[in-house]
């Protein structure tokens, strides 16, 4: 588990623990790291603004402020299953891992009866997984897009020819049966569409990706739309 994933897992575990909190020793055993590493991670989260409080003395530990947790969510079982179906049917999509984490948060705040009904109804909806589609370095590309950083990718084109590219990520788009990273290729000095499942490796650089006119990447079809919250 890399440090970014560990920080996320640590935050989620404290969120699940609620007011009971977790000791550094328990967190270290759960994450399979040293207590010193846990303390460094907690300090990093606190410096990033995550409201984690430490209590001293016997039995003391770390508690995530209730303000950082979800309030009660009034979802019907059918609505919760709809979210689960969307997540399960998009295993090759960008931010799929974050979608699964979000679903767990939703399920965590449902009452026992509603959770049981979600389980019952969910067992009556089947989704067949898609083979492949999501590259191993997907989280790196997603991180570069979110942080607006140039990403260096190892890419293999349709002919099987490998290349190394530095790309300014602009957007992730689905068309037909495939997802694409759309960005400005530094090597070609032009916009390019890189098929998601042909990205073999990726590294986020420290270089900020400049904002470019969306028009240089082309006009989307009339039936295409951005993913955004309704309302």
Beta strands, then each sheet from edge to edge (+ up, - down):
strand 1: 52-54
strand 2: 62-64
strand 3: 149-156
strand 4: 162-175
strand 5: 178-185
strand 6: 190-195
strand 7: 199-208
sheet 1: 1+ 2-
sheet 2: 6+ 5- 4+ 3- 7+
end
